[in-house]
Amino acid sequence: MTRTAMTAFVFALAASPAFAADFNGAKAVCADAIAAQTGRSLDGATTKLLKARDGALLRVTVSVSYPDGAKATGECRIRRGELQSVDIKA
């Protein structure tokens, strides 16, 4: 039983980076969409993944902080790496 638990733990650790990479790609797509919607550039901006939900559509909520102190947050829906929609939150 201990070997089974250890094997499951090792497989869980090995699988984690793959999911993180998917969310990081979605975060980049969403940050680009937020910048385009707000008419700003991402040069010098910091992005932060706030929420991520997987399903038929990948839904991510991303916060973009600009060097001048302005912030924009949006929720994006992404399917197969392509942006479906973006909703900017006030």
PyMOL Python script that loads the backbone (N, CA, C, O; Angstrom):
from pymol import cmd

cmd.read_pdbstr("""\
ATOM      1  N   MET A   1       0.827  -1.188   0.000  1.00  0.00           N
ATOM      2  CA  MET A   1       0.000   0.000   0.000  1.00  0.00           C
ATOM      3  C   MET A   1       0.875   1.257   0.000  1.00  0.00           C
ATOM      4  O   MET A   1       0.518   2.248  -0.636  1.00  0.00           O
ATOM      5  N   THR A   2       1.988   1.236   0.685  1.00  0.00           N
ATOM      6  CA  THR A   2       2.886   2.383   0.730  1.00  0.00           C
ATOM      7  C   THR A   2       3.490   2.644  -0.640  1.00  0.00           C
ATOM      8  O   THR A   2       3.665   3.798  -1.031  1.00  0.00           O
ATOM      9  N   ARG A   3       3.808   1.587  -1.369  1.00  0.00           N
ATOM     10  CA  ARG A   3       4.376   1.764  -2.700  1.00  0.00           C
ATOM     11  C   ARG A   3       3.362   2.424  -3.624  1.00  0.00           C
ATOM     12  O   ARG A   3       3.729   3.265  -4.445  1.00  0.00           O
ATOM     13  N   THR A   4       2.105   2.057  -3.500  1.00  0.00           N
ATOM     14  CA  THR A   4       1.061   2.649  -4.333  1.00  0.00           C
ATOM     15  C   THR A   4       0.921   4.138  -4.044  1.00  0.00           C
ATOM     16  O   THR A   4       0.786   4.942  -4.966  1.00  0.00           O
ATOM     17  N   ALA A   5       0.954   4.497  -2.790  1.00  0.00           N
ATOM     18  CA  ALA A   5       0.852   5.906  -2.414  1.00  0.00           C
ATOM     19  C   ALA A   5       2.054   6.696  -2.923  1.00  0.00           C
ATOM     20  O   ALA A   5       1.900   7.812  -3.418  1.00  0.00           O
ATOM     21  N   MET A   6       3.244   6.121  -2.804  1.00  0.00           N
ATOM     22  CA  MET A   6       4.450   6.798  -3.291  1.00  0.00           C
ATOM     23  C   MET A   6       4.414   6.955  -4.808  1.00  0.00           C
ATOM     24  O   MET A   6       4.801   8.001  -5.329  1.00  0.00           O
ATOM     25  N   THR A   7       3.962   5.942  -5.512  1.00  0.00           N
ATOM     26  CA  THR A   7       3.865   6.013  -6.968  1.00  0.00           C
ATOM     27  C   THR A   7       2.868   7.080  -7.387  1.00  0.00           C
ATOM     28  O   THR A   7       3.139   7.849  -8.310  1.00  0.00           O
ATOM     29  N   ALA A   8       1.736   7.139  -6.733  1.00  0.00           N
ATOM     30  CA  ALA A   8       0.731   8.164  -7.041  1.00  0.00           C
ATOM     31  C   ALA A   8       1.287   9.556  -6.778  1.00  0.00           C
ATOM     32  O   ALA A   8       1.031  10.485  -7.544  1.00  0.00           O
ATOM     33  N   PHE A   9       2.038   9.701  -5.708  1.00  0.00           N
ATOM     34  CA  PHE A   9       2.633  10.998  -5.364  1.00  0.00           C
ATOM     35  C   PHE A   9       3.632  11.431  -6.434  1.00  0.00           C
ATOM     36  O   PHE A   9       3.646  12.595  -6.833  1.00  0.00           O
ATOM     37  N   VAL A  10       4.462  10.509  -6.898  1.00  0.00           N
ATOM     38  CA  VAL A  10       5.463  10.823  -7.932  1.00  0.00           C
ATOM     39  C   VAL A  10       4.773  11.220  -9.230  1.00  0.00           C
ATOM     40  O   VAL A  10       5.186  12.181  -9.879  1.00  0.00           O
ATOM     41  N   PHE A  11       3.728  10.493  -9.618  1.00  0.00           N
ATOM     42  CA  PHE A  11       3.007  10.846 -10.840  1.00  0.00           C
ATOM     43  C   PHE A  11       2.311  12.199 -10.710  1.00  0.00           C
ATOM     44  O   PHE A  11       2.236  12.947 -11.684  1.00  0.00           O
ATOM     45  N   ALA A  12       1.812  12.517  -9.544  1.00  0.00           N
ATOM     46  CA  ALA A  12       1.171  13.819  -9.328  1.00  0.00           C
ATOM     47  C   ALA A  12       2.186  14.947  -9.463  1.00  0.00           C
ATOM     48  O   ALA A  12       1.878  15.993 -10.034  1.00  0.00           O
ATOM     49  N   LEU A  13       3.384  14.743  -8.947  1.00  0.00           N
ATOM     50  CA  LEU A  13       4.429  15.764  -9.079  1.00  0.00           C
ATOM     51  C   LEU A  13       4.858  15.933 -10.527  1.00  0.00           C
ATOM     52  O   LEU A  13       5.110  17.049 -10.980  1.00  0.00           O
ATOM     53  N   ALA A  14       4.939  14.843 -11.239  1.00  0.00           N
ATOM     54  CA  ALA A  14       5.355  14.903 -12.637  1.00  0.00           C
ATOM     55  C   ALA A  14       4.306  15.576 -13.509  1.00  0.00           C
ATOM     56  O   ALA A  14       4.661  16.219 -14.496  1.00  0.00           O
ATOM     57  N   ALA A  15       3.035  15.450 -13.179  1.00  0.00           N
ATOM     58  CA  ALA A  15       1.956  16.012 -13.994  1.00  0.00           C
ATOM     59  C   ALA A  15       1.746  17.496 -13.730  1.00  0.00           C
ATOM     60  O   ALA A  15       1.226  18.192 -14.603  1.00  0.00           O
ATOM     61  N   SER A  16       2.117  17.996 -12.598  1.00  0.00           N
ATOM     62  CA  SER A  16       1.852  19.389 -12.230  1.00  0.00           C
ATOM     63  C   SER A  16       2.441  20.410 -13.193  1.00  0.00           C
ATOM     64  O   SER A  16       1.726  21.341 -13.561  1.00  0.00           O
ATOM     65  N   PRO A  17       3.694  20.301 -13.627  1.00  0.00           N
ATOM     66  CA  PRO A  17       4.223  21.310 -14.547  1.00  0.00           C
ATOM     67  C   PRO A  17       3.480  21.384 -15.868  1.00  0.00           C
ATOM     68  O   PRO A  17       3.407  22.458 -16.464  1.00  0.00           O
ATOM     69  N   ALA A  18       2.930  20.282 -16.341  1.00  0.00           N
ATOM     70  CA  ALA A  18       2.189  20.305 -17.597  1.00  0.00           C
ATOM     71  C   ALA A  18       0.955  21.182 -17.478  1.00  0.00           C
ATOM     72  O   ALA A  18       0.658  21.955 -18.390  1.00  0.00           O
ATOM     73  N   PHE A  19       0.233  21.075 -16.374  1.00  0.00           N
ATOM     74  CA  PHE A  19      -0.939  21.919 -16.184  1.00  0.00           C
ATOM     75  C   PHE A  19      -0.545  23.373 -15.997  1.00  0.00           C
ATOM     76  O   PHE A  19      -1.240  24.265 -16.484  1.00  0.00           O
ATOM     77  N   ALA A  20       0.541  23.628 -15.313  1.00  0.00           N
ATOM     78  CA  ALA A  20       1.008  24.996 -15.092  1.00  0.00           C
ATOM     79  C   ALA A  20       1.356  25.655 -16.422  1.00  0.00           C
ATOM     80  O   ALA A  20       1.077  26.838 -16.620  1.00  0.00           O
ATOM     81  N   ALA A  21       1.961  24.904 -17.327  1.00  0.00           N
ATOM     82  CA  ALA A  21       2.323  25.455 -18.630  1.00  0.00           C
ATOM     83  C   ALA A  21       1.076  25.855 -19.407  1.00  0.00           C
ATOM     84  O   ALA A  21       1.077  26.889 -20.076  1.00  0.00           O
ATOM     85  N   ASP A  22       0.011  25.059 -19.332  1.00  0.00           N
ATOM     86  CA  ASP A  22      -1.228  25.405 -20.020  1.00  0.00           C
ATOM     87  C   ASP A  22      -1.805  26.698 -19.475  1.00  0.00           C
ATOM     88  O   ASP A  22      -2.259  27.545 -20.244  1.00  0.00           O
ATOM     89  N   PHE A  23      -1.794  26.863 -18.157  1.00  0.00           N
ATOM     90  CA  PHE A  23      -2.328  28.079 -17.561  1.00  0.00           C
ATOM     91  C   PHE A  23      -1.447  29.283 -17.863  1.00  0.00           C
ATOM     92  O   PHE A  23      -1.964  30.389 -18.021  1.00  0.00           O
ATOM     93  N   ASN A  24      -0.136  29.102 -17.948  1.00  0.00           N
ATOM     94  CA  ASN A  24       0.751  30.215 -18.273  1.00  0.00           C
ATOM     95  C   ASN A  24       0.533  30.697 -19.700  1.00  0.00           C
ATOM     96  O   ASN A  24       0.570  31.900 -19.959  1.00  0.00           O
ATOM     97  N   GLY A  25       0.307  29.781 -20.619  1.00  0.00           N
ATOM     98  CA  GLY A  25      -0.005  30.168 -21.988  1.00  0.00           C
ATOM     99  C   GLY A  25      -1.318  30.926 -22.069  1.00  0.00           C
ATOM    100  O   GLY A  25      -1.433  31.920 -22.786  1.00  0.00           O
ATOM    101  N   ALA A  26      -2.310  30.445 -21.323  1.00  0.00           N
ATOM    102  CA  ALA A  26      -3.614  31.113 -21.291  1.00  0.00           C
ATOM    103  C   ALA A  26      -3.491  32.487 -20.645  1.00  0.00           C
ATOM    104  O   ALA A  26      -4.158  33.435 -21.062  1.00  0.00           O
ATOM    105  N   LYS A  27      -2.638  32.597 -19.628  1.00  0.00           N
ATOM    106  CA  LYS A  27      -2.424  33.895 -18.969  1.00  0.00           C
ATOM    107  C   LYS A  27      -1.845  34.895 -19.963  1.00  0.00           C
ATOM    108  O   LYS A  27      -2.262  36.054 -19.980  1.00  0.00           O
ATOM    109  N   ALA A  28      -0.900  34.473 -20.785  1.00  0.00           N
ATOM    110  CA  ALA A  28      -0.295  35.363 -21.777  1.00  0.00           C
ATOM    111  C   ALA A  28      -1.306  35.809 -22.822  1.00  0.00           C
ATOM    112  O   ALA A  28      -1.349  36.985 -23.185  1.00  0.00           O
ATOM    113  N   VAL A  29      -2.123  34.871 -23.308  1.00  0.00           N
ATOM    114  CA  VAL A  29      -3.156  35.206 -24.295  1.00  0.00           C
ATOM    115  C   VAL A  29      -4.145  36.204 -23.702  1.00  0.00           C
ATOM    116  O   VAL A  29      -4.540  37.164 -24.364  1.00  0.00           O
ATOM    117  N   CYS A  30      -4.544  35.974 -22.453  1.00  0.00           N
ATOM    118  CA  CYS A  30      -5.509  36.848 -21.797  1.00  0.00           C
ATOM    119  C   CYS A  30      -4.908  38.234 -21.541  1.00  0.00           C
ATOM    120  O   CYS A  30      -5.581  39.245 -21.741  1.00  0.00           O
ATOM    121  N   ALA A  31      -3.660  38.288 -21.104  1.00  0.00           N
ATOM    122  CA  ALA A  31      -3.009  39.582 -20.852  1.00  0.00           C
ATOM    123  C   ALA A  31      -2.930  40.404 -22.135  1.00  0.00           C
ATOM    124  O   ALA A  31      -3.160  41.613 -22.113  1.00  0.00           O
ATOM    125  N   ASP A  32      -2.606  39.752 -23.251  1.00  0.00           N
ATOM    126  CA  ASP A  32      -2.588  40.450 -24.545  1.00  0.00           C
ATOM    127  C   ASP A  32      -3.968  41.002 -24.896  1.00  0.00           C
ATOM    128  O   ASP A  32      -4.089  42.127 -25.381  1.00  0.00           O
ATOM    129  N   ALA A  33      -4.998  40.208 -24.649  1.00  0.00           N
ATOM    130  CA  ALA A  33      -6.366  40.640 -24.953  1.00  0.00           C
ATOM    131  C   ALA A  33      -6.794  41.802 -24.068  1.00  0.00           C
ATOM    132  O   ALA A  33      -7.453  42.731 -24.535  1.00  0.00           O
ATOM    133  N   ILE A  34      -6.421  41.753 -22.792  1.00  0.00           N
ATOM    134  CA  ILE A  34      -6.753  42.851 -21.874  1.00  0.00           C
ATOM    135  C   ILE A  34      -6.055  44.127 -22.323  1.00  0.00           C
ATOM    136  O   ILE A  34      -6.666  45.196 -22.342  1.00  0.00           O
ATOM    137  N   ALA A  35      -4.781  44.025 -22.684  1.00  0.00           N
ATOM    138  CA  ALA A  35      -4.038  45.205 -23.144  1.00  0.00           C
ATOM    139  C   ALA A  35      -4.665  45.777 -24.418  1.00  0.00           C
ATOM    140  O   ALA A  35      -4.782  46.994 -24.560  1.00  0.00           O
ATOM    141  N   ALA A  36      -5.062  44.913 -25.333  1.00  0.00           N
ATOM    142  CA  ALA A  36      -5.695  45.381 -26.570  1.00  0.00           C
ATOM    143  C   ALA A  36      -7.023  46.067 -26.283  1.00  0.00           C
ATOM    144  O   ALA A  36      -7.322  47.106 -26.872  1.00  0.00           O
ATOM    145  N   GLN A  37      -7.828  45.496 -25.380  1.00  0.00           N
ATOM    146  CA  GLN A  37      -9.132  46.090 -25.046  1.00  0.00           C
ATOM    147  C   GLN A  37      -8.973  47.452 -24.369  1.00  0.00           C
ATOM    148  O   GLN A  37      -9.783  48.352 -24.590  1.00  0.00           O
ATOM    149  N   THR A  38      -7.944  47.605 -23.556  1.00  0.00           N
ATOM    150  CA  THR A  38      -7.743  48.870 -22.844  1.00  0.00           C
ATOM    151  C   THR A  38      -6.907  49.854 -23.641  1.00  0.00           C
ATOM    152  O   THR A  38      -6.723  50.994 -23.213  1.00  0.00           O
ATOM    153  N   GLY A  39      -6.395  49.434 -24.799  1.00  0.00           N
ATOM    154  CA  GLY A  39      -5.622  50.329 -25.657  1.00  0.00           C
ATOM    155  C   GLY A  39      -4.229  50.621 -25.120  1.00  0.00           C
ATOM    156  O   GLY A  39      -3.677  51.691 -25.378  1.00  0.00           O
ATOM    157  N   ARG A  40      -3.661  49.689 -24.382  1.00  0.00           N
ATOM    158  CA  ARG A  40      -2.335  49.889 -23.790  1.00  0.00           C
ATOM    159  C   ARG A  40      -1.394  48.805 -24.268  1.00  0.00           C
ATOM    160  O   ARG A  40      -1.814  47.811 -24.862  1.00  0.00           O
ATOM    161  N   SER A  41      -0.114  49.010 -23.999  1.00  0.00           N
ATOM    162  CA  SER A  41       0.918  48.043 -24.344  1.00  0.00           C
ATOM    163  C   SER A  41       1.335  47.279 -23.090  1.00  0.00           C
ATOM    164  O   SER A  41       1.220  47.800 -21.980  1.00  0.00           O
ATOM    165  N   LEU A  42       1.806  46.077 -23.254  1.00  0.00           N
ATOM    166  CA  LEU A  42       2.269  45.283 -22.112  1.00  0.00           C
ATOM    167  C   LEU A  42       3.729  45.572 -21.759  1.00  0.00           C
ATOM    168  O   LEU A  42       4.278  44.937 -20.858  1.00  0.00           O
ATOM    169  N   ASP A  43       4.363  46.515 -22.447  1.00  0.00           N
ATOM    170  CA  ASP A  43       5.762  46.843 -22.156  1.00  0.00           C
ATOM    171  C   ASP A  43       5.907  47.305 -20.719  1.00  0.00           C
ATOM    172  O   ASP A  43       5.317  48.310 -20.323  1.00  0.00           O
ATOM    173  N   GLY A  44       6.687  46.578 -19.938  1.00  0.00           N
ATOM    174  CA  GLY A  44       6.920  46.916 -18.541  1.00  0.00           C
ATOM    175  C   GLY A  44       5.790  46.528 -17.600  1.00  0.00           C
ATOM    176  O   GLY A  44       5.885  46.761 -16.395  1.00  0.00           O
ATOM    177  N   ALA A  45       4.736  45.947 -18.123  1.00  0.00           N
ATOM    178  CA  ALA A  45       3.589  45.559 -17.296  1.00  0.00           C
ATOM    179  C   ALA A  45       3.857  44.234 -16.596  1.00  0.00           C
ATOM    180  O   ALA A  45       4.633  43.406 -17.074  1.00  0.00           O
ATOM    181  N   THR A  46       3.204  44.050 -15.461  1.00  0.00           N
ATOM    182  CA  THR A  46       3.286  42.805 -14.702  1.00  0.00           C
ATOM    183  C   THR A  46       1.929  42.121 -14.777  1.00  0.00           C
ATOM    184  O   THR A  46       0.893  42.752 -14.570  1.00  0.00           O
ATOM    185  N   THR A  47       1.943  40.824 -15.075  1.00  0.00           N
ATOM    186  CA  THR A  47       0.688  40.075 -15.154  1.00  0.00           C
ATOM    187  C   THR A  47       0.630  39.059 -14.025  1.00  0.00           C
ATOM    188  O   THR A  47       1.650  38.514 -13.602  1.00  0.00           O
ATOM    189  N   LYS A  48      -0.586  38.814 -13.545  1.00  0.00           N
ATOM    190  CA  LYS A  48      -0.788  37.868 -12.447  1.00  0.00           C
ATOM    191  C   LYS A  48      -2.031  37.039 -12.733  1.00  0.00           C
ATOM    192  O   LYS A  48      -3.095  37.581 -13.032  1.00  0.00           O
ATOM    193  N   LEU A  49      -1.890  35.723 -12.639  1.00  0.00           N
ATOM    194  CA  LEU A  49      -3.011  34.815 -12.809  1.00  0.00           C
ATOM    195  C   LEU A  49      -3.770  34.750 -11.490  1.00  0.00           C
ATOM    196  O   LEU A  49      -3.229  34.299 -10.479  1.00  0.00           O
ATOM    197  N   LEU A  50      -5.023  35.200 -11.499  1.00  0.00           N
ATOM    198  CA  LEU A  50      -5.827  35.217 -10.280  1.00  0.00           C
ATOM    199  C   LEU A  50      -6.650  33.939 -10.114  1.00  0.00           C
ATOM    200  O   LEU A  50      -6.722  33.383  -9.018  1.00  0.00           O
ATOM    201  N   LYS A  51      -7.273  33.473 -11.205  1.00  0.00           N
ATOM    202  CA  LYS A  51      -8.097  32.259 -11.155  1.00  0.00           C
ATOM    203  C   LYS A  51      -7.945  31.514 -12.471  1.00  0.00           C
ATOM    204  O   LYS A  51      -7.700  32.115 -13.517  1.00  0.00           O
ATOM    205  N   ALA A  52      -8.092  30.210 -12.403  1.00  0.00           N
ATOM    206  CA  ALA A  52      -8.097  29.390 -13.610  1.00  0.00           C
ATOM    207  C   ALA A  52      -9.062  28.231 -13.400  1.00  0.00           C
ATOM    208  O   ALA A  52      -9.022  27.546 -12.377  1.00  0.00           O
ATOM    209  N   ARG A  53      -9.928  28.026 -14.386  1.00  0.00           N
ATOM    210  CA  ARG A  53     -10.891  26.939 -14.331  1.00  0.00           C
ATOM    211  C   ARG A  53     -10.864  26.214 -15.675  1.00  0.00           C
ATOM    212  O   ARG A  53     -10.961  26.826 -16.738  1.00  0.00           O
ATOM    213  N   ASP A  54     -10.732  24.912 -15.593  1.00  0.00           N
ATOM    214  CA  ASP A  54     -10.661  24.103 -16.806  1.00  0.00           C
ATOM    215  C   ASP A  54     -12.011  23.444 -17.065  1.00  0.00           C
ATOM    216  O   ASP A  54     -12.720  23.083 -16.125  1.00  0.00           O
ATOM    217  N   GLY A  55     -12.354  23.293 -18.293  1.00  0.00           N
ATOM    218  CA  GLY A  55     -13.605  22.657 -18.693  1.00  0.00           C
ATOM    219  C   GLY A  55     -13.643  22.622 -20.203  1.00  0.00           C
ATOM    220  O   GLY A  55     -12.595  22.521 -20.842  1.00  0.00           O
ATOM    221  N   ALA A  56     -14.824  22.703 -20.791  1.00  0.00           N
ATOM    222  CA  ALA A  56     -14.930  22.772 -22.243  1.00  0.00           C
ATOM    223  C   ALA A  56     -14.186  24.006 -22.746  1.00  0.00           C
ATOM    224  O   ALA A  56     -13.540  23.973 -23.794  1.00  0.00           O
ATOM    225  N   LEU A  57     -14.285  25.086 -21.989  1.00  0.00           N
ATOM    226  CA  LEU A  57     -13.514  26.310 -22.226  1.00  0.00           C
ATOM    227  C   LEU A  57     -12.610  26.533 -21.022  1.00  0.00           C
ATOM    228  O   LEU A  57     -13.025  26.325 -19.882  1.00  0.00           O
ATOM    229  N   LEU A  58     -11.394  26.948 -21.270  1.00  0.00           N
ATOM    230  CA  LEU A  58     -10.499  27.323 -20.187  1.00  0.00           C
ATOM    231  C   LEU A  58     -10.835  28.758 -19.813  1.00  0.00           C
ATOM    232  O   LEU A  58     -10.773  29.650 -20.659  1.00  0.00           O
ATOM    233  N   ARG A  59     -11.187  28.987 -18.560  1.00  0.00           N
ATOM    234  CA  ARG A  59     -11.526  30.339 -18.089  1.00  0.00           C
ATOM    235  C   ARG A  59     -10.438  30.799 -17.139  1.00  0.00           C
ATOM    236  O   ARG A  59     -10.175  30.149 -16.127  1.00  0.00           O
ATOM    237  N   VAL A  60      -9.804  31.916 -17.458  1.00  0.00           N
ATOM    238  CA  VAL A  60      -8.761  32.465 -16.610  1.00  0.00           C
ATOM    239  C   VAL A  60      -9.079  33.921 -16.285  1.00  0.00           C
ATOM    240  O   VAL A  60      -9.608  34.659 -17.117  1.00  0.00           O
ATOM    241  N   THR A  61      -8.749  34.313 -15.076  1.00  0.00           N
ATOM    242  CA  THR A  61      -8.873  35.701 -14.662  1.00  0.00           C
ATOM    243  C   THR A  61      -7.462  36.219 -14.430  1.00  0.00           C
ATOM    244  O   THR A  61      -6.699  35.649 -13.650  1.00  0.00           O
ATOM    245  N   VAL A  62      -7.123  37.306 -15.116  1.00  0.00           N
ATOM    246  CA  VAL A  62      -5.766  37.840 -15.107  1.00  0.00           C
ATOM    247  C   VAL A  62      -5.804  39.308 -14.716  1.00  0.00           C
ATOM    248  O   VAL A  62      -6.691  40.054 -15.130  1.00  0.00           O
ATOM    249  N   SER A  63      -4.827  39.711 -13.910  1.00  0.00           N
ATOM    250  CA  SER A  63      -4.656  41.100 -13.529  1.00  0.00           C
ATOM    251  C   SER A  63      -3.393  41.630 -14.207  1.00  0.00           C
ATOM    252  O   SER A  63      -2.348  40.980 -14.179  1.00  0.00           O
ATOM    253  N   VAL A  64      -3.495  42.810 -14.815  1.00  0.00           N
ATOM    254  CA  VAL A  64      -2.347  43.448 -15.464  1.00  0.00           C
ATOM    255  C   VAL A  64      -2.068  44.753 -14.734  1.00  0.00           C
ATOM    256  O   VAL A  64      -2.944  45.612 -14.632  1.00  0.00           O
ATOM    257  N   SER A  65      -0.845  44.904 -14.224  1.00  0.00           N
ATOM    258  CA  SER A  65      -0.421  46.133 -13.543  1.00  0.00           C
ATOM    259  C   SER A  65       0.585  46.844 -14.436  1.00  0.00           C
ATOM    260  O   SER A  65       1.605  46.270 -14.816  1.00  0.00           O
ATOM    261  N   TYR A  66       0.293  48.094 -14.767  1.00  0.00           N
ATOM    262  CA  TYR A  66       1.152  48.883 -15.646  1.00  0.00           C
ATOM    263  C   TYR A  66       2.150  49.691 -14.824  1.00  0.00           C
ATOM    264  O   TYR A  66       1.904  49.954 -13.647  1.00  0.00           O
ATOM    265  N   PRO A  67       3.277  50.092 -15.426  1.00  0.00           N
ATOM    266  CA  PRO A  67       4.302  50.830 -14.681  1.00  0.00           C
ATOM    267  C   PRO A  67       3.818  52.154 -14.075  1.00  0.00           C
ATOM    268  O   PRO A  67       4.377  52.617 -13.081  1.00  0.00           O
ATOM    269  N   ASP A  68       2.787  52.765 -14.665  1.00  0.00           N
ATOM    270  CA  ASP A  68       2.292  54.036 -14.137  1.00  0.00           C
ATOM    271  C   ASP A  68       1.316  53.861 -12.970  1.00  0.00           C
ATOM    272  O   ASP A  68       0.767  54.840 -12.465  1.00  0.00           O
ATOM    273  N   GLY A  69       1.104  52.613 -12.546  1.00  0.00           N
ATOM    274  CA  GLY A  69       0.236  52.340 -11.402  1.00  0.00           C
ATOM    275  C   GLY A  69      -1.174  51.918 -11.762  1.00  0.00           C
ATOM    276  O   GLY A  69      -1.934  51.498 -10.889  1.00  0.00           O
ATOM    277  N   ALA A  70      -1.538  52.021 -13.029  1.00  0.00           N
ATOM    278  CA  ALA A  70      -2.879  51.606 -13.463  1.00  0.00           C
ATOM    279  C   ALA A  70      -2.972  50.082 -13.450  1.00  0.00           C
ATOM    280  O   ALA A  70      -1.978  49.386 -13.657  1.00  0.00           O
ATOM    281  N   LYS A  71      -4.181  49.574 -13.205  1.00  0.00           N
ATOM    282  CA  LYS A  71      -4.434  48.134 -13.202  1.00  0.00           C
ATOM    283  C   LYS A  71      -5.653  47.826 -14.050  1.00  0.00           C
ATOM    284  O   LYS A  71      -6.577  48.633 -14.149  1.00  0.00           O
ATOM    285  N   ALA A  72      -5.645  46.660 -14.654  1.00  0.00           N
ATOM    286  CA  ALA A  72      -6.804  46.170 -15.401  1.00  0.00           C
ATOM    287  C   ALA A  72      -6.939  44.684 -15.100  1.00  0.00           C
ATOM    288  O   ALA A  72      -5.947  43.958 -15.056  1.00  0.00           O
ATOM    289  N   THR A  73      -8.167  44.241 -14.894  1.00  0.00           N
ATOM    290  CA  THR A  73      -8.443  42.831 -14.623  1.00  0.00           C
ATOM    291  C   THR A  73      -9.500  42.358 -15.611  1.00  0.00           C
ATOM    292  O   THR A  73     -10.453  43.076 -15.912  1.00  0.00           O
ATOM    293  N   GLY A  74      -9.321  41.153 -16.104  1.00  0.00           N
ATOM    294  CA  GLY A  74     -10.291  40.619 -17.048  1.00  0.00           C
ATOM    295  C   GLY A  74     -10.394  39.115 -16.953  1.00  0.00           C
ATOM    296  O   GLY A  74      -9.467  38.434 -16.514  1.00  0.00           O
ATOM    297  N   GLU A  75     -11.548  38.607 -17.375  1.00  0.00           N
ATOM    298  CA  GLU A  75     -11.758  37.165 -17.438  1.00  0.00           C
ATOM    299  C   GLU A  75     -11.828  36.775 -18.903  1.00  0.00           C
ATOM    300  O   GLU A  75     -12.586  37.353 -19.682  1.00  0.00           O
ATOM    301  N   CYS A  76     -11.020  35.781 -19.264  1.00  0.00           N
ATOM    302  CA  CYS A  76     -10.956  35.330 -20.652  1.00  0.00           C
ATOM    303  C   CYS A  76     -11.439  33.900 -20.759  1.00  0.00           C
ATOM    304  O   CYS A  76     -11.253  33.089 -19.852  1.00  0.00           O
ATOM    305  N   ARG A  77     -12.057  33.612 -21.877  1.00  0.00           N
ATOM    306  CA  ARG A  77     -12.458  32.249 -22.208  1.00  0.00           C
ATOM    307  C   ARG A  77     -11.617  31.827 -23.409  1.00  0.00           C
ATOM    308  O   ARG A  77     -11.598  32.497 -24.442  1.00  0.00           O
ATOM    309  N   ILE A  78     -10.925  30.703 -23.250  1.00  0.00           N
ATOM    310  CA  ILE A  78      -9.982  30.256 -24.268  1.00  0.00           C
ATOM    311  C   ILE A  78     -10.287  28.810 -24.630  1.00  0.00           C
ATOM    312  O   ILE A  78     -10.481  27.962 -23.759  1.00  0.00           O
ATOM    313  N   ARG A  79     -10.326  28.547 -25.924  1.00  0.00           N
ATOM    314  CA  ARG A  79     -10.547  27.177 -26.409  1.00  0.00           C
ATOM    315  C   ARG A  79      -9.425  26.848 -27.377  1.00  0.00           C
ATOM    316  O   ARG A  79      -9.205  27.556 -28.360  1.00  0.00           O
ATOM    317  N   ARG A  80      -8.716  25.759 -27.083  1.00  0.00           N
ATOM    318  CA  ARG A  80      -7.609  25.276 -27.918  1.00  0.00           C
ATOM    319  C   ARG A  80      -6.586  26.364 -28.205  1.00  0.00           C
ATOM    320  O   ARG A  80      -6.081  26.465 -29.323  1.00  0.00           O
ATOM    321  N   GLY A  81      -6.282  27.174 -27.207  1.00  0.00           N
ATOM    322  CA  GLY A  81      -5.270  28.215 -27.350  1.00  0.00           C
ATOM    323  C   GLY A  81      -5.742  29.488 -28.018  1.00  0.00           C
ATOM    324  O   GLY A  81      -4.967  30.436 -28.152  1.00  0.00           O
ATOM    325  N   GLU A  82      -6.998  29.533 -28.443  1.00  0.00           N
ATOM    326  CA  GLU A  82      -7.531  30.725 -29.115  1.00  0.00           C
ATOM    327  C   GLU A  82      -8.525  31.425 -28.200  1.00  0.00           C
ATOM    328  O   GLU A  82      -9.360  30.792 -27.555  1.00  0.00           O
ATOM    329  N   LEU A  83      -8.413  32.726 -28.164  1.00  0.00           N
ATOM    330  CA  LEU A  83      -9.297  33.560 -27.340  1.00  0.00           C
ATOM    331  C   LEU A  83     -10.708  33.532 -27.911  1.00  0.00           C
ATOM    332  O   LEU A  83     -10.912  33.791 -29.097  1.00  0.00           O
ATOM    333  N   GLN A  84     -11.675  33.218 -27.063  1.00  0.00           N
ATOM    334  CA  GLN A  84     -13.077  33.229 -27.454  1.00  0.00           C
ATOM    335  C   GLN A  84     -13.745  34.531 -27.049  1.00  0.00           C
ATOM    336  O   GLN A  84     -14.511  35.110 -27.819  1.00  0.00           O
ATOM    337  N   SER A  85     -13.446  34.998 -25.810  1.00  0.00           N
ATOM    338  CA  SER A  85     -14.009  36.262 -25.340  1.00  0.00           C
ATOM    339  C   SER A  85     -13.186  36.774 -24.166  1.00  0.00           C
ATOM    340  O   SER A  85     -12.483  36.022 -23.492  1.00  0.00           O
ATOM    341  N   VAL A  86     -13.300  38.087 -23.945  1.00  0.00           N
ATOM    342  CA  VAL A  86     -12.654  38.715 -22.798  1.00  0.00           C
ATOM    343  C   VAL A  86     -13.638  39.709 -22.200  1.00  0.00           C
ATOM    344  O   VAL A  86     -14.266  40.487 -22.918  1.00  0.00           O
ATOM    345  N   ASP A  87     -13.765  39.672 -20.874  1.00  0.00           N
ATOM    346  CA  ASP A  87     -14.632  40.600 -20.149  1.00  0.00           C
ATOM    347  C   ASP A  87     -13.749  41.385 -19.197  1.00  0.00           C
ATOM    348  O   ASP A  87     -13.167  40.819 -18.273  1.00  0.00           O
ATOM    349  N   ILE A  88     -13.648  42.694 -19.423  1.00  0.00           N
ATOM    350  CA  ILE A  88     -12.859  43.558 -18.566  1.00  0.00           C
ATOM    351  C   ILE A  88     -13.719  43.924 -17.351  1.00  0.00           C
ATOM    352  O   ILE A  88     -14.880  44.306 -17.496  1.00  0.00           O
ATOM    353  N   LYS A  89     -13.140  43.802 -16.163  1.00  0.00           N
ATOM    354  CA  LYS A  89     -13.848  44.152 -14.941  1.00  0.00           C
ATOM    355  C   LYS A  89     -13.419  45.534 -14.494  1.00  0.00           C
ATOM    356  O   LYS A  89     -12.235  45.868 -14.523  1.00  0.00           O
ATOM    357  N   ALA A  90     -14.372  46.324 -14.087  1.00  0.00           N
ATOM    358  CA  ALA A  90     -14.092  47.706 -13.679  1.00  0.00           C
ATOM    359  C   ALA A  90     -13.393  47.785 -12.342  1.00  0.00           C
ATOM    360  O   ALA A  90     -13.092  48.880 -11.866  1.00  0.00           O
TER     361      ALA A  90
END
""", "prot")
cmd.dss("prot")
cmd.show_as("cartoon", "prot")
cmd.util.cbc("prot")
cmd.orient("prot")
